Amino acid sequence: MARNYLRVSEFSEQADYHDFEVILQQEFATSKWHDVRVILAVSGGADSVALLRGLYALRAKQSHGELHVVHVNHRWRGEQSDADEQFVADLCVHLEVKCHRLRIQAENKTEEEARNQRYQIFLEKARELGARYVLTAHTQDDQIETLIDRIFRGTGLTGLQGIPRTRILDHGITLLRPMLTHTRTQVLNYLHKLDQDYREDSSNQSLDYTRNRIRNELLPLLKSQYHSDADQAVLRLRETALELSDYLAAEAGQVAEKVLQVCSHEQVVLECTAFQGVASVIVREVLVQLWQQADWPRQAMTRGHWLQLETMVLGASDPLMFPGSIRAEKNGELLSLTRR
């Protein structure tokens, strides 16, 4: 079993040291949070500990912002999880940073369900504290692993955009990932410089999880046997996807203005004759944009669902039901989407 408590002295310098705090300042300038509360999601692992130490250093130099650490203990690993919690609590005491610890039972939850529960906890805590930002410690390595996972699942252009840097959680509350340009090596080198310990999740070495297989097997194989720059090639693909997505969004926005008759949380009505001569990919992008505008859930909408909707736009069809209890019905040239 992998060790659970690591000292950074066990790592040697693997690359030229990059100024972690300078990059962090570029991604999350202290001017944005000099007088507001910021929540940091800290698990005790290397990435989140580096985020805490980096922001702690920046605050000491040029900010009066208030840092609040939130640690969620899912109790998945029993005593190991409890030790993670205590490590975070002790580190916060040492740094004189406020720490909020929450224990929840996640035995019967999937990873996605547990993640969604954590984000709901972060949002509730932000509301309680009046925090302006919620920060997580996703790195460039996480971005690459996410993209590879989505590629093999057959993702579309949206999925190739990867992990977004920001997301609005609620009015006045923004989720921010300021470490997406930091590599794992930069994180470890920064902690090494500080002589800062961190916790290691033993399950990260288990090949039972797809992400672990990508990190520990697939990526090393791609870099050693196919292309040493494979990870950066994946990031370049993401940049291309972002550029194309921006273009499609602009084109779709113009079409949406012509076709939209009604758009509310309860109903969207489209005038379909205005879609004549519009490329299929733009039609689907319009539907996605209006789905988002109506604030309807998209997680369960597959490519097949969007193709079905496109078919309804372009021709006659019987009424259909879509995820989120959305009923689609064609009446003449009007397509009505109604949430039940």
C-alpha positions as CSV (number, residue, x, y, z in Angstrom):
1,M,0.0,0.0,0.0
2,A,1.3,3.5,-0.9
3,R,2.4,5.7,2.0
4,N,-0.1,8.3,3.2
5,Y,2.3,11.0,4.5
6,L,5.0,12.3,2.3
7,R,7.8,14.8,2.9
8,V,8.8,16.7,-0.1
9,S,12.5,16.0,0.8
10,E,11.8,12.6,-0.8
11,F,11.7,14.4,-4.2
12,S,14.7,15.8,-6.0
13,E,14.4,18.8,-8.3
14,Q,13.2,17.5,-11.6
15,A,13.3,20.7,-13.6
16,D,14.3,24.3,-13.3
17,Y,12.3,25.9,-10.5
18,H,9.4,28.0,-11.7
19,D,8.1,30.8,-9.5
20,F,4.9,29.2,-8.4
21,E,3.7,32.4,-6.7
22,V,4.3,34.6,-9.7
23,I,2.2,32.3,-11.9
24,L,-0.5,32.1,-9.2
25,Q,-0.5,35.9,-9.0
26,Q,-1.0,36.1,-12.8
27,E,-4.0,33.7,-12.6
28,F,-5.6,35.2,-9.5
29,A,-4.3,38.7,-8.9
30,T,-4.5,39.8,-5.3
31,S,-6.3,43.0,-6.5
32,K,-9.3,40.7,-7.1
33,W,-9.5,39.5,-3.5
34,H,-7.7,42.2,-1.4
35,D,-10.9,42.9,0.6
36,V,-13.1,39.8,0.1
37,R,-13.4,36.3,1.5
38,V,-12.0,33.4,-0.5
39,I,-12.8,29.7,0.1
40,L,-10.1,27.1,-0.7
41,A,-11.0,23.5,-1.2
42,V,-8.1,21.7,0.5
43,S,-7.9,17.9,0.6
44,G,-4.4,17.7,2.0
45,G,-2.9,16.5,-1.2
46,A,0.1,18.2,-2.9
47,D,-2.0,20.4,-5.3
48,S,-4.4,21.8,-2.7
49,V,-1.6,22.3,-0.1
50,A,0.4,24.2,-2.7
51,L,-2.6,26.4,-3.5
52,L,-3.1,27.2,0.2
53,R,0.6,28.0,0.7
54,G,0.8,30.1,-2.4
55,L,-2.2,32.2,-1.6
56,Y,-1.0,32.5,2.0
57,A,2.3,33.9,0.7
58,L,0.6,36.3,-1.7
59,R,-1.8,37.5,1.0
60,A,1.1,38.2,3.4
61,K,2.8,40.3,0.7
62,Q,0.0,42.3,-0.9
63,S,-3.5,41.5,0.2
64,H,-5.9,41.7,3.1
65,G,-8.3,39.1,1.7
66,E,-9.7,36.5,4.1
67,L,-8.8,32.9,3.4
68,H,-11.1,30.1,4.5
69,V,-10.2,26.5,4.1
70,V,-13.0,23.9,3.5
71,H,-12.1,20.2,3.9
72,V,-14.7,17.6,3.1
73,N,-14.1,14.1,4.6
74,H,-16.0,11.5,2.7
75,R,-14.7,8.7,5.1
76,W,-13.9,6.6,2.0
77,R,-10.6,5.4,3.4
78,G,-11.5,5.3,7.1
79,E,-8.6,6.2,9.4
80,Q,-6.6,7.5,6.4
81,S,-9.4,10.0,5.6
82,D,-9.5,11.1,9.2
83,A,-5.7,11.6,9.1
84,D,-6.1,13.7,6.0
85,E,-8.6,15.9,7.8
86,Q,-6.3,16.3,10.9
87,F,-3.4,17.2,8.7
88,V,-5.4,20.0,7.0
89,A,-6.6,21.2,10.4
90,D,-3.1,21.3,11.8
91,L,-1.7,23.1,8.8
92,C,-4.4,25.7,9.1
93,V,-3.6,26.2,12.8
94,H,0.1,26.7,11.8
95,L,-0.8,29.2,9.2
96,E,-3.5,30.9,11.3
97,V,-6.1,30.3,8.5
98,K,-9.7,29.5,9.4
99,C,-10.6,25.8,8.7
100,H,-14.1,24.4,8.2
101,R,-14.3,20.6,8.4
102,L,-17.3,18.6,7.2
103,R,-17.8,14.9,7.4
104,I,-20.2,13.1,5.1
105,Q,-21.0,9.5,4.3
106,A,-20.3,8.7,0.7
107,E,-20.1,4.9,0.8
108,N,-22.8,4.4,-1.8
109,K,-22.0,7.4,-4.0
110,T,-20.2,7.4,-7.3
111,E,-17.2,9.7,-7.7
112,E,-19.3,12.1,-9.7
113,E,-22.0,12.2,-7.1
114,A,-19.5,12.8,-4.3
115,R,-17.9,15.6,-6.4
116,N,-21.2,17.2,-7.0
117,Q,-21.9,17.0,-3.2
118,R,-18.6,18.7,-2.5
119,Y,-19.4,21.6,-4.8
120,Q,-22.8,22.0,-3.2
121,I,-21.0,22.1,0.2
122,F,-18.6,24.8,-1.1
123,L,-21.5,26.8,-2.4
124,E,-23.4,26.6,0.8
125,K,-20.3,27.6,2.8
126,A,-19.6,30.5,0.5
127,R,-23.2,31.8,1.0
128,E,-22.8,31.3,4.8
129,L,-19.5,33.2,4.9
130,G,-20.3,35.8,2.2
131,A,-17.3,34.6,0.2
132,R,-16.7,35.9,-3.3
133,Y,-14.6,33.1,-4.7
134,V,-14.3,29.3,-4.3
135,L,-11.0,28.0,-5.5
136,T,-9.9,24.4,-6.4
137,A,-6.5,23.2,-7.1
138,H,-6.9,21.5,-10.5
139,T,-3.6,21.5,-12.4
140,Q,-2.5,21.2,-16.0
141,D,-2.0,17.5,-15.4
142,D,-5.6,17.2,-14.4
143,Q,-6.6,19.1,-17.6
144,I,-4.6,16.7,-19.7
145,E,-6.0,13.6,-18.0
146,T,-9.5,14.9,-18.4
147,L,-9.1,15.6,-22.1
148,I,-7.6,12.1,-22.8
149,D,-10.5,10.5,-20.9
150,R,-13.0,12.5,-22.9
151,I,-11.3,11.7,-26.2
152,F,-11.6,8.0,-25.6
153,R,-15.2,8.4,-24.6
154,G,-15.9,10.0,-28.0
155,T,-16.5,13.6,-26.8
156,G,-17.5,16.4,-29.1
157,L,-16.2,19.9,-29.4
158,T,-17.6,21.0,-26.1
159,G,-15.8,18.2,-24.2
160,L,-12.5,19.0,-25.9
161,Q,-12.6,22.4,-24.1
162,G,-11.7,20.5,-20.9
163,I,-11.9,21.9,-17.4
164,P,-13.1,25.5,-17.5
165,R,-11.0,28.1,-15.6
166,T,-14.1,29.8,-14.1
167,R,-17.8,29.0,-13.5
168,I,-20.5,31.0,-11.8
169,L,-21.9,29.0,-8.9
170,D,-24.4,31.6,-7.8
171,H,-25.0,35.3,-7.9
172,G,-21.8,36.9,-6.6
173,I,-20.0,33.6,-6.2
174,T,-17.4,32.4,-8.7
175,L,-15.7,29.0,-8.9
176,L,-12.1,29.6,-10.0
177,R,-9.3,27.2,-10.9
178,P,-6.1,29.3,-10.8
179,M,-3.6,26.4,-11.1
180,L,-4.6,25.1,-14.6
181,T,-1.4,26.4,-16.0
182,H,0.7,24.8,-13.2
183,T,2.3,21.4,-13.8
184,R,2.6,18.7,-11.2
185,T,6.4,19.1,-11.3
186,Q,6.0,22.8,-10.5
187,V,3.7,22.0,-7.6
188,L,6.2,19.5,-6.1
189,N,9.2,21.8,-6.6
190,Y,7.3,24.6,-4.8
191,L,6.5,22.4,-1.9
192,H,10.1,21.2,-1.8
193,K,11.3,24.8,-1.6
194,L,9.0,25.4,1.3
195,D,9.8,22.0,2.9
196,Q,6.1,21.6,3.1
197,D,4.6,18.1,3.7
198,Y,1.4,16.9,2.2
199,R,-0.9,13.8,2.2
200,E,-0.9,11.1,-0.5
201,D,-4.2,9.3,-1.3
202,S,-3.2,5.6,-1.5
203,S,-6.1,5.1,-3.9
204,N,-4.3,7.3,-6.5
205,Q,-2.1,4.2,-7.3
206,S,-5.0,1.9,-7.8
207,L,-5.5,0.9,-11.4
208,D,-9.2,0.3,-10.7
209,Y,-9.9,3.9,-11.6
210,T,-9.8,5.2,-15.2
211,R,-8.0,8.4,-14.3
212,N,-5.3,6.5,-12.5
213,R,-4.7,4.3,-15.5
214,I,-4.4,7.3,-17.7
215,R,-1.9,9.0,-15.3
216,N,0.2,5.9,-14.4
217,E,0.0,3.8,-17.5
218,L,-1.3,5.4,-20.7
219,L,0.4,8.8,-20.6
220,P,3.9,7.4,-19.8
221,L,3.4,4.9,-22.6
222,L,2.3,7.6,-25.1
223,K,5.3,9.8,-24.2
224,S,7.9,7.0,-24.3
225,Q,6.6,5.1,-27.3
226,Y,4.8,7.6,-29.5
227,H,5.6,11.2,-28.9
228,S,7.5,12.8,-26.0
229,D,5.3,15.9,-26.4
230,A,2.0,13.9,-26.3
231,D,0.7,15.8,-23.2
232,Q,1.3,19.2,-24.8
233,A,-0.2,18.0,-28.1
234,V,-3.4,17.3,-26.2
235,L,-3.4,20.8,-24.8
236,R,-2.9,22.2,-28.3
237,L,-5.9,20.2,-29.4
238,R,-7.9,21.9,-26.7
239,E,-6.8,25.4,-27.9
240,T,-8.0,24.5,-31.4
241,A,-11.3,23.3,-29.9
242,L,-11.7,26.6,-28.0
243,E,-11.1,28.7,-31.1
244,L,-13.7,26.6,-33.2
245,S,-16.2,26.7,-30.3
246,D,-15.9,30.5,-30.1
247,Y,-16.6,30.8,-33.9
248,L,-19.6,28.4,-33.8
249,A,-21.0,30.2,-30.8
250,A,-20.9,33.5,-32.6
251,E,-22.5,32.1,-35.7
252,A,-25.2,30.2,-33.7
253,G,-25.9,33.4,-31.7
254,Q,-26.9,35.2,-34.9
255,V,-29.2,32.4,-36.0
256,A,-30.7,32.1,-32.5
257,E,-31.9,35.8,-32.7
258,K,-33.8,34.9,-35.9
259,V,-35.5,31.7,-34.8
260,L,-36.3,32.3,-31.1
261,Q,-39.9,33.1,-30.3
262,V,-40.1,32.3,-26.6
263,C,-37.3,31.4,-24.1
264,S,-38.1,30.8,-20.4
265,H,-37.3,28.2,-17.8
266,E,-40.5,26.5,-18.6
267,Q,-40.6,26.7,-22.4
268,V,-38.6,27.4,-25.5
269,V,-40.3,28.0,-28.9
270,L,-38.5,28.1,-32.2
271,E,-39.6,29.2,-35.7
272,C,-38.0,26.6,-37.8
273,T,-38.2,28.1,-41.3
274,A,-35.3,30.5,-40.2
275,F,-33.1,27.4,-40.0
276,Q,-33.2,26.9,-43.8
277,G,-29.7,26.8,-45.3
278,V,-28.0,26.7,-41.9
279,A,-25.3,24.0,-41.4
280,S,-26.3,21.1,-39.1
281,V,-23.5,21.9,-36.7
282,I,-24.8,25.4,-36.3
283,V,-28.4,24.1,-35.8
284,R,-27.2,21.9,-32.9
285,E,-25.2,24.7,-31.4
286,V,-28.3,26.9,-31.4
287,L,-30.2,24.2,-29.6
288,V,-27.4,23.9,-27.0
289,Q,-27.3,27.6,-26.4
290,L,-31.0,27.9,-25.9
291,W,-31.0,24.9,-23.6
292,Q,-28.4,26.7,-21.5
293,Q,-30.4,30.0,-21.7
294,A,-33.4,28.2,-20.3
295,D,-31.2,26.8,-17.6
296,W,-32.1,23.2,-18.3
297,P,-29.8,20.3,-17.3
298,R,-27.5,19.1,-20.0
299,Q,-25.5,16.3,-18.3
300,A,-27.8,13.5,-19.7
301,M,-28.1,15.0,-23.2
302,T,-26.1,12.8,-25.6
303,R,-25.1,13.4,-29.1
304,G,-28.0,11.2,-30.1
305,H,-30.4,13.5,-28.3
306,W,-29.1,16.6,-30.1
307,L,-29.3,14.8,-33.4
308,Q,-33.0,13.9,-32.7
309,L,-33.7,17.5,-31.9
310,E,-32.0,18.6,-35.1
311,T,-34.2,16.2,-37.1
312,M,-37.3,17.7,-35.5
313,V,-36.1,21.2,-36.4
314,L,-35.6,20.3,-40.1
315,G,-38.6,18.1,-40.6
316,A,-41.8,16.6,-39.3
317,S,-41.7,14.4,-36.2
318,D,-43.8,12.9,-33.5
319,P,-43.5,14.4,-30.0
320,L,-40.4,13.2,-28.1
321,M,-39.3,13.3,-24.5
322,F,-35.7,14.3,-23.6
323,P,-33.7,14.2,-20.4
324,G,-34.7,16.7,-17.8
325,S,-38.4,16.0,-18.5
326,I,-38.3,18.2,-21.6
327,R,-41.1,17.5,-24.2
328,A,-40.4,18.5,-27.8
329,E,-43.4,18.9,-30.1
330,K,-43.6,20.2,-33.7
331,N,-46.7,22.2,-34.7
332,G,-46.3,23.4,-38.3
333,E,-43.0,25.3,-38.4
334,L,-42.9,25.9,-34.7
335,L,-40.9,23.6,-32.4
336,S,-42.0,23.8,-28.8
337,L,-39.8,22.5,-26.0
338,T,-41.6,22.4,-22.7
339,R,-40.3,21.4,-19.3
340,R,-42.8,19.1,-17.5
